[in-house]
């Protein structure tokens, strides 16, 4: 039998902001039920890639295909219809960007379902169920974003993304602004989603957070993909100098951090290979 096509296929993607190239020939593949981490430092193009996947940034070249549909040239109207169907959802780094501060969080979570034509009763039941799924109590539905902790807000944002039962969820730095305790809670939720078969793209600058839940890791450096491999291979045998720097910056993954001399040599190599 032929292999099932990827749920997400990004091919030769270029994104430019004026004269600045944010992505150059980027590629990303995610299969159904798979979690792929995308790592790199600030400015590497991670968030641009995430936003291009869900239509928030228009690429200059290349293609994005989700669930068999090439979405690259979608109009705003087509994107609205596509998002309304709940095929792919996006979780912002800052949940206050996606949650209306003037609405109780339950209303924000229910909004995508009401746009689909679901009844208020059905939407309310779905809100209670999805809050439980992200380890929050149903009574939080009546509270406003400003009344919640950062970790609670981020889990509400995840709940809003999940309420339409999407095939793919793209998470842009979902734990970077959280303290250690809340980071663990959100990562637990993501681990459960992965185990339940939801495909995830986990964008982060922190390899330690990504490695625990990702099947594969794609490494971005200066807008280009420099390495893609199963997570274990990335952690134990990184090939590109930049990947080796990232691994060395996360000593809990290995026997120890990269020493100063090795770090300097890797940075010298980066200047050579780009």
Secondary structure by P-SEA (a helix, b strand, c coil): cccccccbbbcbbbbbccccccccbbbbbbcccbbbbbbbccccaaaaaaaaaacccccccccccccccccccccaaaaaaaaaaccbbbbcccccccccccccaaaaaaaaaaaacccaaaaaaaaaaaaaaacccccccccccccccaaaaaaaaaaaaacccccbbbbccccccccaaaaaaaaaaaaaaaaabbbbbcccccaaaaaacccbbbbbccccccccccaaaaacccccaaaaaaaaaccccccccccaaaaaaaaaaaaaac
